[in-house]
Amino acid sequence: MSGYIATLIFDPAERAQRRHLKRDKVLRWLRLNTWSTADVLREVVEIGSRQAIHALLQGLCREGLIRKATISGEFGPPVLLWGITAHGAAMAARENEQIAVRTFEPSKVNMVTMGHNLDVQRLQLRAERASWTWEPAISEFSRSDAKYADAIAVRPDLQKVAIEVERTVKTIKRYAEILVAHLDARRRGKWDWIYYLSPNSSMRVRVERCFREIRVVTWKGRKVRVEGKHLEPFRFYTYEEEWTTLDIK
């Protein structure tokens, strides 16, 4: 963040245009992600000053385009979130886009999942800076589906990737169910790869080991032995590894 250098702009028209672009970036981000923090949004618009991003967000609040709310939990300090309103979502939509999207409802946000969602957003920033396109993957599945990923991203080589952000290790039984769901989605052309991204190498190693210990899965009521070919589309990385470039030839 310290790398963002403020540049003085003396032309009023150019200042107004820059301000409009920053407002639009915030609204587009929140239209996609529903809510975020000032620190993440500061990276989105590349503003170095916390005072400047708060001034921008407060202005959007006054216009009814976004709203803010403090989320508290049993442990840890409260977190101030900024989220999209119905008016803001409508104003951020392009001509060919649906106006109705999820809007910020503070009562539906909890501290347990907040860290996970913010990690997904930071990884989105990294991917987009590497020329990937990104969207939350909930739209790829109906709620009746057994599995949906944290996000779907398209690499510069146009290969589609299901993104899974894994902050805790699940049971091998659960990973067996996830393996089947991902392979079935891949068979249906939903994506080409599945990337598991973990916050550190200890977590990454354990998640990958769980997948490699799966011996048999159930698919359409029958038992299927897991072979090496079934794990080929899966990749395991830490957040900090060069996962945006390692598999792209």
C-alpha positions in Angstrom: 0.0 0.0 0.0 2.9 2.4 0.7 3.8 2.1 -3.0 0.8 4.3 -4.0 2.1 7.8 -4.6 -0.4 10.7 -4.7 0.0 12.8 -7.9 -1.3 16.3 -7.8 -3.8 17.0 -10.6 -4.5 20.7 -11.3 -7.0 20.4 -14.1 -10.5 20.4 -12.5 -12.0 18.2 -15.4 -9.3 15.6 -15.0 -9.8 15.6 -11.2 -13.5 15.0 -11.7 -12.8 12.2 -14.1 -10.4 10.5 -11.7 -12.9 10.8 -8.9 -15.6 9.3 -11.0 -13.4 6.4 -12.0 -12.6 5.7 -8.3 -16.3 5.8 -7.4 -17.1 3.5 -10.2 -14.4 1.0 -9.2 -15.7 0.9 -5.6 -19.3 0.4 -6.8 -18.3 -2.3 -9.3 -16.3 -4.2 -6.7 -19.1 -4.1 -4.1 -21.7 -5.0 -6.8 -19.7 -8.2 -7.3 -18.6 -8.9 -3.7 -21.6 -7.2 -1.8 -19.3 -5.9 1.0 -15.7 -5.2 1.9 -13.4 -3.3 4.2 -11.8 0.1 3.6 -8.3 -1.5 3.4 -9.4 -3.8 0.6 -11.2 -1.0 -1.2 -8.1 1.1 -0.8 -6.3 -1.5 -2.9 -9.1 -1.7 -5.4 -8.8 2.0 -6.2 -5.1 2.3 -5.4 -5.4 5.1 -2.9 -2.5 5.4 -0.5 -4.2 7.4 2.2 -6.7 5.9 4.6 -8.2 9.3 5.0 -8.8 9.6 1.3 -10.6 6.2 1.0 -12.8 7.0 4.0 -13.7 10.4 2.4 -14.6 8.6 -0.8 -16.7 5.9 1.0 -18.5 8.5 3.2 -19.5 10.4 0.1 -20.9 7.3 -1.5 -22.8 6.6 1.8 -24.3 10.1 1.7 -25.6 9.5 -1.8 -27.3 6.2 -0.7 -25.1 4.1 -3.0 -23.4 2.2 -0.2 -24.0 1.7 3.5 -21.7 1.0 6.4 -22.1 -1.3 9.4 -19.9 -2.5 12.3 -19.9 -6.2 12.7 -19.0 -7.5 16.2 -18.2 -11.0 17.4 -17.4 -12.7 20.7 -13.7 -12.6 20.0 -11.6 -9.9 18.3 -12.3 -6.2 17.7 -15.4 -5.0 15.7 -14.9 -4.6 12.0 -16.4 -1.8 9.9 -17.8 -3.0 6.6 -19.0 -1.1 3.6 -21.6 -2.7 1.4 -23.7 -2.1 -1.7 -27.3 -0.8 -1.6 -30.0 -1.6 -4.2 -29.6 2.0 -5.5 -25.8 1.5 -5.7 -26.1 -1.8 -7.5 -28.5 -0.3 -10.1 -26.2 2.7 -10.7 -23.2 0.4 -11.1 -24.8 -1.9 -13.6 -23.9 -1.7 -17.2 -26.6 -1.6 -19.9 -26.3 -5.4 -20.6 -26.2 -6.4 -16.9 -29.0 -7.4 -14.6 -29.8 -4.7 -12.1 -30.9 -6.9 -9.2 -28.0 -8.3 -7.3 -27.4 -9.2 -3.6 -27.2 -6.1 -1.4 -25.5 -5.6 1.9 -27.5 -7.0 4.8 -25.3 -6.6 8.0 -27.4 -9.2 9.9 -26.3 -11.9 7.4 -22.6 -11.3 7.9 -20.7 -13.0 10.7 -17.2 -12.9 12.1 -16.7 -16.7 11.4 -16.9 -16.3 7.6 -15.7 -12.8 7.3 -12.0 -13.6 7.2 -12.6 -16.2 4.5 -14.5 -13.8 2.4 -11.9 -11.1 2.7 -9.2 -13.5 1.8 -11.1 -14.4 -1.4 -11.3 -10.7 -2.2 -7.6 -10.2 -1.8 -6.9 -13.2 -4.0 -9.2 -11.7 -6.6 -7.2 -8.5 -6.6 -4.0 -10.5 -7.2 -5.5 -12.6 -10.0 -7.0 -9.5 -11.8 -3.6 -7.8 -11.6 -2.2 -10.9 -13.4 -4.8 -10.4 -16.2 -7.3 -13.0 -14.9 -11.0 -12.4 -14.9 -12.9 -13.4 -11.7 -16.4 -13.8 -10.4 -17.9 -15.3 -7.3 -18.9 -18.8 -8.2 -22.2 -19.1 -6.5 -24.0 -18.2 -9.7 -22.5 -21.3 -11.3 -24.5 -23.6 -9.1 -28.0 -23.7 -7.8 -28.4 -24.1 -4.1 -29.5 -27.7 -4.7 -26.1 -28.6 -6.0 -23.8 -30.5 -3.8 -20.9 -28.1 -4.2 -20.0 -24.7 -5.4 -16.6 -23.1 -5.4 -15.5 -19.9 -3.7 -14.9 -18.2 -7.1 -14.5 -19.0 -10.7 -11.5 -17.4 -12.6 -10.4 -17.4 -16.2 -6.7 -17.5 -16.8 -5.1 -15.4 -19.6 -4.9 -18.7 -21.6 -8.7 -18.9 -21.3 -8.6 -22.0 -19.1 -11.3 -21.8 -16.4 -10.4 -22.4 -12.8 -12.6 -23.2 -9.8 -11.0 -21.4 -6.8 -11.2 -22.9 -3.3 -9.8 -20.8 -0.4 -9.0 -23.3 2.3 -8.3 -21.8 5.8 -9.1 -25.0 7.8 -8.7 -28.7 7.0 -11.9 -30.8 6.5 -12.3 -34.5 6.9 -11.2 -36.9 4.2 -14.8 -38.0 3.9 -15.8 -34.5 3.1 -13.0 -34.0 0.6 -14.1 -37.2 -1.1 -17.5 -35.7 -1.7 -15.9 -32.5 -2.9 -13.7 -34.4 -5.3 -16.6 -36.1 -6.9 -18.6 -32.8 -7.2 -15.6 -31.0 -8.8 -14.9 -33.7 -11.3 -18.6 -33.9 -12.2 -18.6 -30.1 -12.7 -15.5 -30.4 -14.8 -17.1 -33.1 -16.9 -20.0 -30.8 -17.6 -17.6 -28.1 -18.8 -17.9 -25.8 -15.8 -14.1 -25.5 -15.4 -10.8 -27.1 -16.4 -8.8 -26.9 -13.1 -9.4 -26.7 -9.4 -7.0 -24.6 -7.3 -6.9 -24.9 -3.6 -5.3 -21.9 -2.0 -4.2 -21.9 1.7 -2.8 -19.2 3.9 0.5 -21.1 4.7 2.5 -24.1 3.6 1.5 -26.3 6.6 -2.2 -25.9 5.6 -1.4 -26.5 1.9 0.5 -29.7 2.6 -2.3 -31.2 4.8 -5.1 -30.3 2.4 -3.2 -31.9 -0.5 -2.4 -35.0 1.6 -6.1 -35.4 2.5 -7.0 -35.5 -1.2 -4.2 -38.0 -1.9 -5.4 -40.3 0.8 -8.8 -40.7 -0.8 -9.1 -44.2 -2.1 -12.8 -44.7 -3.1 -15.6 -42.3 -3.8 -19.3 -42.7 -4.5 -20.6 -41.5 -7.8 -24.2 -42.0 -9.0 -24.7 -44.7 -6.4 -21.6 -46.8 -7.2 -18.1 -47.0 -5.7 -15.3 -45.7 -7.9 -11.6 -46.3 -7.1 -9.7 -43.0 -7.1 -6.7 -43.0 -9.5 -4.0 -40.5 -10.4 -6.0 -39.2 -13.3 -8.7 -38.0 -11.0 -6.4 -35.8 -9.1 -4.6 -34.3 -12.2 -6.9 -31.2 -12.4 -6.3 -30.3 -8.8 -3.5 -27.9 -7.8 -2.5 -26.8 -4.2 -0.8 -23.5 -3.4 -0.3 -21.1 -0.6 -1.6 -17.5 -1.0 1.9 -16.2 -1.6 3.0 -18.7 -4.2 3.0 -17.7 -7.8 -0.3 -19.6 -8.5 -1.3 -17.0 -11.1 1.5 -18.0 -13.4 2.9 -21.5 -12.5 0.5 -23.6 -14.6 0.3 -21.2 -17.6 2.6 -22.1 -20.4 
